Amino acid sequence: MSSIPVTVLCGFLGSGKTTLLNHLLSQSKDRKIAVIVNEFGEINIDASTIVHTDEKTIELSNGCICCTLRGDLLEAVDDLLKTRELDHIVIESTGIGEPLPIAQSFCLTPEELDLDPGLPNLLGKVHIDAMVTVVDAAQFFEMYHRPGTIEGDDLERGYGQLLQEQLEFANLVVLNKLDVATPEDVQKLEEFIALTNPRAKVLKSIRGVIPIEDILSVELFDFEEMSQLDSWMLELEKEHTPESETYGLGTYIYRTQAPLDLDRLYDILEQGLPRNIIRSKGWLNTGSDVATLWNHTGRFLTLEPMGEWNNPAEAFTELVFIGQDLDGAEIEDLLSSALTVLR
């Protein structure tokens, strides 16, 4: 069996990874593409918004595939190879995942990774085609310069460190959301990438629309080159701490089957969400037969009708909030005030 190419999609929370992935799958035609979606929260909203693929979509939740779920990733890929005939595997990492340790998972043995030696050895079975980092061009520098440092980090790093690590190890950088980014921000970002990762190829997109041939089967990952980077050896030597702990992030899940009144919800949203919420996403039950996708990143929040519920009688609202020091009671009170009053 020939080695199967693997493309890894990285990028901070809300950068547009899932949207890009859906556009790629819609262009797949006869390609047999399997998808692995990673989410560090308890539930995997991203996996539920992936378009249908004839192969398989695997969800890895409640951890990061670059640390706590690394073994699960190896086993998931091994299972795909044993049960499917594939042309390509696409992995969507969590928004706080670091690309370098994910790449190492496919370039080294479990022993070299200091993992259980009983885990599958994938060397020769798969190979990295490209490490792709998706960037929110409109809000990158807002997050990069976010005040405060990472709790418990001796180096006193901030979110800028994570964003830089996601950029520095990329073969492809996708500057997304150009429709809401200023030309000045885009130019500044291009100059920043040229300084931090001159090796990377840069693509531009609106809503993740990019031809599939520009992302898949591009053969941009060079193991010899990448393994010579100082960060490659430093990564192998360091002890892994879950990113949710490293960056002080947590999640809160709001659930209800009662419909939300859109007018009341709009009034609430005009006042703004709590500032410590970085990202939120999920499904809304607005009392109609149509399921609404809630998608919020930084300054932007969209509510988008996505089609009818399979069973309107079982419609629900399920939202995942990601941020620092989240107050569950505050979120509950905020959204519960938008619930439809039954008469």
Long-range contacts (C-beta under 8 A, 24 or more apart in sequence): 1-81, 1-125, 3-124, 3-125, 3-126, 3-127, 4-81, 4-86, 4-87, 4-88, 4-89, 4-125, 4-126, 4-127, 5-88, 5-89, 5-126, 5-127, 5-128, 5-129, 5-216, 5-217, 5-219, 6-77, 6-88, 6-89, 6-90, 6-91, 6-106, 6-126, 6-127, 6-128, 6-129, 7-88, 7-89, 7-90, 7-91, 7-128, 7-129, 7-130, 7-132, 7-215, 7-216, 8-90, 8-91, 8-93, 8-99, 8-102, 8-103, 8-128, 8-130, 8-131, 8-132, 9-90, 9-91, 9-92, 9-93, 9-132, 9-134, 10-93, 10-97, 10-98, 10-99, 10-102, 10-131, 10-132, 10-133, 10-134, 10-166, 10-170, 11-93, 11-95, 11-133, 11-134, 11-135, 11-136, 11-166, 11-174, 12-95, 12-96, 12-135, 12-136, 12-143, 12-162, 12-163, 12-166, 13-95, 13-96, 13-278, 13-279, 13-297, 13-322, 14-95, 14-136, 14-278, 14-279, 14-281, 14-295, 14-296, 14-297, 14-298, 15-95, 15-134, 15-135, 15-136, 15-176, 15-177, 15-297, 16-134, 16-136, 16-174, 16-176, 16-177, 16-205, 16-207, 16-208, 17-46, 17-92, 17-93, 17-95, 17-134, 18-46, 18-49, 18-50, 18-92, 19-176, 19-207, 19-208, 20-134, 20-174, 20-176, 20-205, 20-208, 20-210, 20-215, 21-50, 21-90, 21-92, 21-208, 22-49, 22-50, 22-51, 22-208, 23-207, 23-208, 23-209, 23-210, 23-212, 24-90, 24-210, 24-212, 24-215, 24-216, 25-50, 25-51, 25-53, 26-51, 27-211, 27-212, 28-53, 28-212, 31-87, 31-88, 31-216, 32-84, 32-85, 32-86, 32-87, 32-88, 33-86, 33-87, 33-88, 33-89, 33-90, 33-216, 34-58, 34-80, 34-84, 34-86, 34-88, 34-89, 34-90, 35-89, 35-90, 35-91, 35-92, 36-60, 36-65, 36-73, 36-76, 36-77, 36-89, 36-90, 36-91, 36-92, 37-91, 37-92, 38-63, 38-64, 38-65, 38-69, 38-73, 38-91, 38-92, 38-93, 38-94, 38-97, 39-94, 40-64, 40-94, 40-96, 40-97, 40-242, 40-243, 40-244, 40-249, 40-251, 41-251, 41-253, 41-320, 41-322, 42-251, 42-253, 42-320, 43-253, 43-318, 43-320, 45-281, 45-282, 45-283, 45-318, 45-320, 46-92, 46-281, 48-283, 49-293, 49-306, 55-84, 55-86, 56-80, 56-84, 63-242, 64-93, 64-94, 64-96, 64-97, 64-242, 64-243, 64-244, 65-91, 65-93, 65-94, 65-97, 65-102, 65-105, 66-93, 66-97, 66-98, 66-99, 66-100, 66-101, 66-102, 66-105, 66-240, 66-243, 67-101, 67-240, 67-241, 67-242, 67-243, 68-240, 68-242, 70-101, 70-105, 70-113, 70-115, 70-240, 71-110, 71-115, 71-116, 71-119, 73-102, 73-105, 74-105, 74-110, 74-115, 74-119, 74-120, 74-122, 75-119, 75-120, 77-106, 77-120, 77-122, 77-126, 78-120, 78-122, 78-125, 81-122, 81-125, 81-126, 88-129, 88-216, 88-217, 89-126, 90-216, 94-243, 95-279, 95-322, 96-162, 96-243, 96-244, 96-247, 96-249, 97-243, 98-162, 98-165, 98-166, 98-169, 98-243, 99-131, 99-133, 99-165, 99-166, 99-169, 99-170, 100-165, 100-169, 100-231, 100-232, 100-235, 101-235, 101-240, 102-131, 103-128, 103-131, 103-169, 103-221, 103-226, 104-232, 104-235, 104-236, 107-223, 107-227, 112-236, 113-236, 127-221, 128-221, 128-223, 129-216, 129-217, 129-218, 129-219, 129-220, 129-221, 130-171, 130-172, 130-215, 130-216, 130-218, 130-219, 130-220, 130-221, 131-169, 131-170, 131-171, 131-172, 131-221, 132-170, 132-171, 132-172, 132-173, 132-174, 132-215, 133-166, 133-167, 133-169, 133-170, 133-172, 133-173, 133-174, 133-200, 134-174, 134-176, 134-208, 135-167, 135-173, 135-174, 135-175, 135-176, 135-189, 136-176, 136-177, 136-297, 136-298, 137-175, 137-176, 137-177, 137-178, 137-181, 137-185, 137-186, 137-189, 138-177, 138-180, 138-181, 138-182, 138-185, 138-299, 138-300, 139-177, 139-297, 139-298, 139-299, 139-300, 140-185, 140-189, 141-185, 141-188, 141-189, 142-298, 142-299, 143-278, 143-298, 150-246, 150-247, 150-248, 151-248, 152-245, 152-246, 152-248, 153-246, 159-247, 162-243, 162-247, 164-196, 165-231, 167-192, 167-193, 167-196, 167-197, 167-200, 168-196, 168-197, 168-231, 169-197, 169-226, 169-229, 169-231, 170-197, 170-200, 171-199, 171-200, 171-201, 171-218, 171-220, 171-221, 172-200, 172-201, 172-202, 172-203, 172-215, 172-218, 172-220, 173-197, 173-200, 173-201, 173-202, 173-203, 174-202, 174-203, 174-204, 174-205, 174-208, 174-210, 175-202, 175-203, 175-204, 175-205, 176-205, 176-206, 176-207, 176-208, 177-206, 177-207, 178-204, 178-205, 178-206, 179-206, 179-207, 180-300, 199-225, 248-324, 248-325, 249-278, 249-322, 249-323, 249-324, 250-322, 250-323, 250-324, 250-325, 250-326, 251-320, 251-321, 251-322, 251-326, 252-320, 252-321, 252-326, 252-328, 252-331, 253-318, 253-319, 253-320, 253-321, 254-282, 254-317, 254-318, 254-319, 254-321, 254-331, 254-332, 254-335, 255-316, 255-317, 255-318, 255-319, 256-285, 256-316, 256-317, 256-335, 256-336, 256-339, 257-285, 257-314, 257-315, 257-316, 257-317, 258-285, 258-317, 258-339, 258-340, 258-342, 259-285, 259-286, 259-287, 259-315, 259-317, 259-339, 259-340, 260-284, 260-285, 260-286, 260-287, 260-317, 260-335, 260-338, 260-339, 260-340, 261-286, 261-287, 261-338, 261-339, 261-340, 261-341, 262-286, 262-303, 264-337, 264-338, 265-335, 265-338, 268-334, 268-335, 268-337, 268-338, 269-301, 273-301, 273-334, 274-323, 274-326, 274-327, 274-330, 274-331, 274-334, 276-323, 276-324, 276-325, 276-326, 277-321, 277-322, 277-323, 277-326, 278-322, 278-323, 278-324, 279-321, 279-322, 279-323, 280-319, 280-320, 280-321, 280-322, 281-319, 281-320, 282-317, 282-318, 282-319, 282-320, 283-316, 283-317, 283-318, 283-319, 284-317, 284-319, 285-315, 285-316, 285-317, 287-340, 288-312, 291-315, 294-319
